[in-house]
């Protein structure tokens, strides 16, 4: 469901939006596509940050385990 809203933009931004939208697209459609992309990227960034936090949280333990395994490897002489 679409809802009507009103925003105020500077004339230079509006002119650029009109050029980008062209004759085949409306300002509203262009702005909605841009905002959807922005919201998608923010959601992806939040997921990536969460995943990186999980990786970093486990990194010390995994590095300790890897070092322990390496201590049991025979050395070449």
PyMOL commands that set and color helices and strands:
alter all, ss='L'
color gray80, all
select helices_A, chain A and resi 11-21+27-71
alter helices_A, ss='H'
color red, helices_A
deselect
rebuild
show_as cartoon
